[in-house]
């Protein structure tokens, strides 16, 4: 045989360690130095190249190739399980404890499979003759040894149900089996998965169907159960740390919240095109495209509702208590967001007082209880931001008049007393934040506009279209490379490390003044042993709450509010990636708790010294 045909084989000989191979008449590799013959053989298609070769050997090679092209028999629930596994691994890589995947998320997912009658039950929903592989507790399957199983051997006693539904043995590890395709069974021509068509058409009342957005809701529930230092907005939004860590001018009494940030928009967590991480043998086409392909960013309100929906469907018990030392407590989150938006440290004492007066820091109010009559969990990050907005209204009124008058007083004081601790100047803060916010918004919009929604792993409607789709994808990639070369020759920078802080504030930057250490003496006055605000007025964000079934508490129209209030609402809404109306609603609810007598049906005079008026 020609030695050039064996050049692709680069392994060393086991006897003489030489790399010099030839081919025998049977197509096997032999060492030209010591004539050692290996068991490896060269795959060939043309039978004329090998004289006296049996056709049976060539047929076996072609059959293996067809089997790989067909892929494994897999079910939709296996695809979602793989996405959950990848998301849990991403969370683990970015600092979350391994018990979130191995214990909490595992039990949530196992309970979902049982409640939706897809696994761990006597009568599964599948109509196919063969049961789904996930239903079989057969530890002999080890075809996917490279992937650690999400369904581990841990079981939380509080989740175990009795009755007709059978539970697996908690002491025996049962790997997640992947059954390879057999000759007698073929996948549906409309779907790469076995049950893709059935899953798309399934509409059973009371069953929550799994979707890609609901995988994020599962992760959020697991993070909440573990009381991790991650909020829902952290999970969904994006921020890459640039430069040094933000710091406080003077450290407050409470400890600083830990820095953490895990973000979907930067692809730190698989979500958009998450199916790209599926094994090559899990073929996706047809109906699978509508199930696993996502071409929209996750929405805070949508994921929040899905969290409650899933927790209620699973009948989860009361979550661990959110106490004052937890990161999700409003006192801790208020501190974090005060640092984020460059407000004075002294405001933290005022936010703590508002939290105490409104009762939103109580354990029963913060702890999620899905089995309660009205199951709902606190919007921890939105709630903390709403408290800050209320404090700003208490200090500056935000009526496009008083805040600027107080700014004039602070500006004159700072000019005369340059060596003393500067008073907080609302106007100067507004100018600094407006510039930073505009820059961040522009960069964020450009990043979203340039985002490539098409996946590297192309999807096609049927196996017949595969060659056409792959060819088009290859052409698009080549055109993108050529265009990038023409537009910008600079190399692409890799992913930056994630952070929950989107803004940086340092004393050394003259263009980005840090207001953390500034004083509130210009807006506070001493009254006896306590400090009160110079501002004696307050206007309510709303005086009438909607009682219809339109699923909102109140409405928000920018034209009805001051420009200062609009800026504050837009700033925090961008920070959390939520709608302005969503934040305005939460501000109204905080005010309703703080000024509850003003919302009572009896129009008696308030016993408070502060006068409340409608703006």
Secondary structure as UniProt FT lines:
FT   HELIX           3..6
FT   TURN            7..8
FT   TURN            14..16
FT   STRAND          21..23
FT   TURN            25..26
FT   STRAND          28..31
FT   TURN            32..34
FT   STRAND          37..41
FT   HELIX           47..49
FT   TURN            51..52
FT   HELIX           55..70
FT   HELIX           76..93
FT   TURN            94..95
FT   HELIX           100..105
FT   HELIX           106..115
FT   TURN            116..117
FT   HELIX           133..135
FT   TURN            139..140
FT   TURN            143..146
FT   HELIX           157..159
FT   TURN            170..171
FT   TURN            189..190
FT   TURN            194..195
FT   HELIX           196..201
FT   TURN            205..206
FT   HELIX           212..226
FT   HELIX           232..236
FT   TURN            264..267
FT   TURN            272..273
FT   HELIX           274..277
FT   TURN            280..281
FT   STRAND          285..286
FT   HELIX           287..292
FT   HELIX           300..313
FT   TURN            314..315
FT   TURN            324..325
FT   TURN            327..328
FT   HELIX           330..340
FT   TURN            341..342
FT   TURN            345..346
FT   HELIX           347..358
FT   TURN            359..361
FT   HELIX           363..366
FT   TURN            370..371
FT   TURN            373..374
FT   HELIX           380..396
FT   TURN            397..398
FT   HELIX           402..416
FT   HELIX           426..450
FT   HELIX           463..465
FT   HELIX           466..487
FT   TURN            507..508
FT   TURN            510..511
FT   TURN            516..517
FT   TURN            521..523
FT   STRAND          524..527
FT   TURN            528..529
FT   STRAND          530..533
FT   STRAND          537..540
FT   HELIX           558..560
FT   HELIX           563..576
FT   HELIX           580..594
FT   HELIX           596..599
FT   STRAND          611..614
//
